[in-house]
Every structure is written in C-alpha cells, then in structure tokens.
Amino acid sequence: MHRIAHLALILSVALAASTAVAAAPPQAPAAKSAKAKAAAKAEPVTPTAHVVEYAELEDHVGDTIIVETTLDTVRRGKLVRYTNPGLTLQLGPEDGSIELEIPHETVRNVSVVASDAAPAGKDGQDGNSAKKN
C-alpha cells in the first residue's frame, strides 16, 4: 500500500509539472527579438563611394571602382588599367575573377569606393611636414 501511495504522489507531481510547463507562455517573442538582432548584425555595411570624372581615374589605378554604363549595367572591381579609349577592371571572384574592358564611350558614371583603412593624406602622410627622430 505504501508503494502505491508513493507512486501516486510521484505521478501527481509529474502531472503538475507537465501542466505548469504547458501553461507557461511561449518564449517566441524573445526568440524573435534575438533573431532580429542577429539579422541586423548580419546586414552588410555598404561602403561609401564618390563620383569622379573619367579623367580623374588616372589617379585611382589599383582602387576599387563602380562603373555604370550606358548599357544599363553596373560593374564593381579593381581598376587595373586606365586609358582615354577605355578602362580595364579586375572583377571579384563572385564574377569569375576576370579582367573586363569597358570602352570610354559606354561609361555613364564612375565612382571610387572609399576604403575604411585609407591613409589621412596622399602617400600615407598626415599633413605634418615635421620630421620625427
């Protein structure tokens, strides 16, 4: 008899615990906010770019540029070669890592992408002309 009472007590405690868990409010709102925070962190930061004249590209060989063409295409890559008749871009691995030649007459707009680690001045100088010993 003692064992039956003990078993009944264990079952009633287990039943009460499962009822309490089932009655507890779901944690979905907290999970949603955590997912929203993770999605906000996962969004890529778009780098800033500034539009330059075609002739100014001579100073930006080796920089990442964005070229908008009159054929309604947009290409982004490293400027490998600049001439008056056209320019050559090294596209990234997502575009096949190829060199693409773009004729000058098809260029509508050119933007130079600003790098995050750009030096303060030309050739890494910070504008201070004093020598440091």
Secondary structure, DSSP 8 states (H G I E B T S, - for coil): -HHHHHHHHHHHHHHHHHHHHHHS--SHHHHHHHHHHHHHHHS-----EEEE-GGGGGGGTTSEEEEEETTS-EEEEEEEEE-SSEEEEEE-GGGTS-EEEEEGGGEEEEEEE--TT--SSGGG--S--S---
